[in-house]
Amino acid sequence: MKLTRLAHVSIALIGLACLTETAQAYQYEVCEARGASKDIKFPSNIATLRLNTTSFPTGGTGGYLTAIDSAITQFNKNPSKFRLSRVYDSGGVAFDNGENEVWGSDDSSILKGSPAIAYIYSECYWLFGIEAKITEGDTIFDYDSPWKWTSSFLKTANMRYAGSLRYIATTALHEFGHIAGLMHENRLYNEMGTDFTHTHTQGGYVIAYFGENAGNGLVALYGLRSESREDVAVAHWRRTGADGEYSSHDRTRLLTLRGIELPYTNVGWEPRYTVTAGSTVTAEFTYENLGKSTQNGNVVRFYISTDETITSADQLIASANLNLTRDVPYTTQHTFNLPRNLRANTEYWLGAIISIRSGATDADSANNASYIRIRVASR
């Protein structure tokens, strides 16, 4: 959640308006006055977060500091020029003090009913021209009920998998997006929507990440980074609708040739589809280009695995080519036949691995695979 506060400005605010800029399905605020406009963002391409070690003790119970550090690392993989740095700070915290602070609180008047909230201070005024900038961004997590959070990337801990807790790294990424200038988004699968269902999932773990759409928003605000960093990815989440300002996400599906979703049961919040050996199925996954450039000629290979860790050593059953521009996530479907030798009454995982085009280097191989759980029906 985001709450914007205009900082105290001594100059008269004459004919000014803060409007929402909507383009390419990302949103940010724009200062407009006297026919001129300027994006509201940090004046430089780096902002320093001060992580409060009283709220997040170094090496303390829960490992929250480590998880938030990992969120900063994931944030900085975005393709824009903007980056976050961080320092540890054991001192006091305060609003409107010129520092970008991260801490925990049980004060309901601050939290406004949210699990976490970002307070943004910005200026928007006219003085021999339009002036607009973010001057401070604070992130506060709800500590009234600490059991709501987990610092663990294991599926056994995380909600919407086998666990019941909210991964603090996914929420941190969402709030850091606000700090950088982005608003909520409900039109696409993205981090600025429902953050805890925006993860890469492979094997027994989940990875919090910033995502293609949010990264594209930062490129619009701060420009494209100069160094070449390319990264393609696949996820088993998709947008299913809107919940107010937030996009709603659910699992990608396994369908019949005619596009009818196959029957499934939920196992630890994960759908497990019932299939028939040798049948034709349509597998749905979400693919993203998280890097700098359009990537044409990527290869997606589909596998059958006996566990939830999908690798190229598993049984290859189909492949397809896929072009990915750097703009919005691409949820699409591919149709192929399941092997006839699958054992009845046995559980498998239908996996997808995306490989970047020939001649390019993929900067992050940890996000290249995901899966849909299946069980073969009795004959």
N, C-alpha and C positions, 0 to 999 in steps of 0.2 A: 504494500500500500504506500501511496505517496501523498504527502501534504506539502503544498507550496506556500512559502511565506515570502512576501516581498520584503527585502531588507529596508531598514530605515535610510531614506535618501533625503538629503536636505534640499535638493533642487526640486522645484515644482514639477510635478508629473502632469504635463499639459498635453492633452490629446493622445494619450497612450493607451494601448490595449495589448493584453497578452492573449494571443489566439493559438489554437491548436493547428499545427501543420500536419496534414494527413497525406502521405504519399507512399506508394509501394507497400501499403499495409504496415507501416510503422508510424508512430505519432510522437511529436515533440512540440514544445511551446515556442512561439515566435513573438517578439516584441514589435509592434507596429505603431508608427506615429508619422503624421504629416506626409503620408504617401511613401514612407520608407519602411523597411522591415529588416529585422536581424534575428537570427536564431539565438535562443537562450541556452547557453552552454558555458563550460569553463573557458576562460580566456587563453589557456595553454592546453597542450596535449597530454598533460599529466596532472593527476590529483593524488595527494597523499592521504591515505586513510590512517587514522590513529586508533589502533585496536586497544581497547581498555583491558588491561591484564587483571583488573579486579573482577570484571565480569567474566573474562575468559582467561583463567590462570594458565600460564605456560606449563604444559605437561599435566594440567589439572584433570580432575574427574570429568569424563565426557569427551575430552579432546576437542572442545568446540573451537579453540584457537587454531588448531591444525586444520580443521575442516574449513574454517573461514579463509585461512591462508590458501587452501587448495582452490577455493572459489575465486580468489584474486588471480591465481595462476590460470584458471580456466577463462576468466574474463579477459585476460591479456592475450589470449589466442585470437581475439576478434580481428578482422581484417582492416580496421580503421587505424588512424594514427594515435588514437587516444589510449592511454594506459593508466592503470592504478599502481601506485607504490604503497608501501605500508611501513609503519613503525609501531612498536609496542609502547604503550603509555600507561603508567600506573597511577597517574594523577586524577584529578577530578574531571568531570565532563559538564558541558553547558551548551545551551543553544545560543546561536548568533554570536559566537566568539571567534569566527574566522577559521575554525578548525573542522575538518571532516572526521567526526568521531564515530566509533562503533562501540555500542555497549548494550547491556541488558537492563531491564527495568520491570517492576511490577506495578507501575503507576498507570492506572487506567486512563487518567486524563491525558497522558502522553500517547499511550498505545491506541486509543480510539477503537478498542474492540478488535484490533488486528493482531495476528501472531508476530508481525514485524512491521515497522513503518519507517519511511524515509522522510525526513524534513529537509526541504530544499529552500535555501535562501537565494534570492536572485534580485538583480537590479534591472530596471527597464525605464529609461528616461531620455530626454532630449537635452543636449547641451552642445550647440554648434554641430549637431548631427545626432543620430540615434545611438544610444548606448545600451547594451544588454549583456548580461553575463550571470553565471552562477557564482556566488561568492562562498557558499558553504553547503555541504550535504551531510546530514547525520543519519545514521542507521541505528534503530533501537529494536531489540528483540524482546518478546514477552517472556519474562522470567517468573511470572506468577505461578505457572505450572510447568516446571522444567521437564517433566516427563513427556511433553509434547515434542521434544527435539531429540534427534540422534545425530551424533557426529560420524556414525558408521556408514560406510558405503556398501555394506552387506545387504543383500535382499532380505535376509532374515530379520533385519531391524527396521526396514523401510516400509511405510504405508504404501498401499496399492501393490505391494508384494506380500511376502509372508509376515512382515512386521506391522507395527501399528504407529510408529513414530515418524515425524516429519524430518527429512534430511535438511540440516541447517545450511548446508552448502547450496542447495537449490534455491532456498529463500534468500540467502545472501546475494546470489547472482541477480535475482529479481530486483532487490533493493539497490544494488550497485548500478543496475541499469537506470533506475530513477536518478541516482546520484549523478550519472553522466548526462542526464537530460531527457531520457526516454519516458514516455507515458505508457499506460496500460494499452493492451492490444487484444482484440477479441475476434479478429478475422482469420487468423492462421494458427497453426500449431507453433507455439513460440514461448520463450522464457518470460515475456512480459504479460503472459496470460496466467494459466495455472502452473506454477513453477514445479510443484512436487510430482507432476506427471509429465515433466519435460526432462527426460534422462536418456542416456545411452545405457543399454543393458546387455551384458554379455556374461555368460557363466553365472556365478553366484553374486555378482556385484552390480551396482549402478554407478554411473558417472554423471555428476552435475556438469552442465555445459551451457554456454551462452546462446548458441544457436544462430542459424543463418539469418533469420529475419531481424533479430535484435542487433546482430553485427552489421547488417546492412543499414539499419537506422543510424548507428554510430558513424558509418562511412559518410552518410548524408550530412551529419553534423560536423565531423572533424576531418573528413577526407580519407583517402585510401593510403594505407601504409606503403612506403617505398620498397621495402624488401619483399622478395617473393616468398610467400608462405602459402602452399596449397594443401587442401584438406577436404576430402570427401567422406561422407559418413552415412550410416543407416540406423534407423530406430524403429521399434515396434509400437510407437505411439502415433496418433493422428488427431487432428481437430475434429470434434463432433458437434460443436455449436458454440454458443456464447452464453456466459453467465454474467450479465451486466457488462462491466468493462473488461472482463477476463474471458479468454478463450477456454473452452472446455475440451479436455483430451480424453481419449480412451484408446484401447489397444487396436492395432491393425488387425485385420480379419483374414480368415480363410474361407473362401467361397467356392460354390460349384461353378461349372462352366457357364451356367446361365446367370451367375451373379447373385445367387441366393446363399446367405451365410450358412455354413455348416453347423450342425448342433454341437454344443460344447457344455462342459461343466467347469466351474471355477475351482482351481486348486491353488490355495494361497493367494487369492485375488487374481491369479493368472488364468485366462481361458485355456482349456485343453480341448481341442477339437477332435471329434470322432471322425475318422477317415476309413476308407476301404483301400486295401492294397491294390495297386494298379489303376486306381481311379484318376480322373482328370480334375485338378484343383486349380484355383486362382489364389495366389498369395499376394497379400497387400503389405507393403512396407513404406516408410517415409524416408526419402533420400535427401541429403543436404550437401550443399557446397559451402563449406565453412572457410574457404581460403580466399585468395585475392582475385583469381581469374576464372573465367568460364572454362569448364572442363568438358570437352567433347570426347566421346569414345571410351568412357569408363565402362568397365565390365562388371556385371552383377552375376555371381554364381550362386546357385541354390544347392543346398546339401541336406542330407538326412543324417542326423547325429543321434547317438545313444545317450547323450547328456546335453546339458544346457550351454556348454562351451563349444562354440562353432569354430571349426578350423578347416583348412584345406585338406587335412587328412581324412575328413569325413567323406561319406559317399556322395559324389557329385551327381546331380540328377538333371540340371538344366543350367543355361546361362543366357544372358541378354546384354545388349549394349544400351548405355544410358548417357545422355547429354545433360549436364547440369550447369545452368547459369548461376551467377552469384546474386540472388535476389530473395526468393522465398522458398520454403520447404516444398518438396514435391512428393506427395503421397500418390502412389500408382500401383498397378496390379500387373502380375505376370502369370500366365497360364502354362501348365506343364503336367506331365503324368507322374504319379508316384510310382516307385518301384513295386514290382509284383512280388518280390521276395520279402516284403516286410512281414514280420511275425504277428499273428493275430493276438489280441489281448495284450499288446505290448506298447509301452510309451516311448515316443521318440520326440525329437525336436527338429522342426523344419527350419533350416537356417539360411540366411542371406549374407554374403560377403561381397562388399563393393571394393573394387581395385581401381585406383586412379589410372587415367589414360597412360599409354606407353610413352615413355620419355619424360614424365613428370614424377616428382618425388612427393609422396604423401607425408605430411609433417606429423601426423598422429594416427598410428595404426590401432590404437585402443578403441576407436569408435567405428571400425570398419565392419563389424559383424553384429547381427542380432538374430532373433528367432521367434517362431510361433510354436507353441507346444501342441503335440498331437498324440492321439492314441488310436491304434488300429483296431477296428471292430472284429468281433469273432466271425469266422466264416460260416 
